[in-house]
Amino acid sequence: MTDSPNAPAPAPKPAAPSDPLTRFFGGPPLWVLAKLVMLSVVIGVILAVLGLDAWALFYGLQDLFYSLFDNLWDAIDTVLRWFLLGAVIVFPIWLIARLMKVGR
């Protein structure tokens, strides 16, 4: 089929917003903020129905970071102890081997 001469021209694409704030928000800032507020309310209702609390989530994330930090230091402590335990044996043997090679 061919386009008839009476067919309407396709609508031009809207120009990209030149305002940096509009570009950052991805649309008119007030409209985007209104959508975010509505989405937050809907998600809040769903989480409340599931028995979750915002403060519980916050404290849960805080506990997660604290435990990761504590576990990191425990891991570093363990590796450092293993290094020292191995170094007590490895370095003296290496030193003795190097001194014996120098004597040849």
Secondary structure, DSSP 8 states (H G I E B T S, - for coil): ----TTS------------HHHHHHTS-HHHHHHHHHHHHHHHHHHHHHTT--HHHHHHHHHHHHHHHHHHHHHHHHHHHHHHHHHHHHHHHHHHHHHHHHHT-
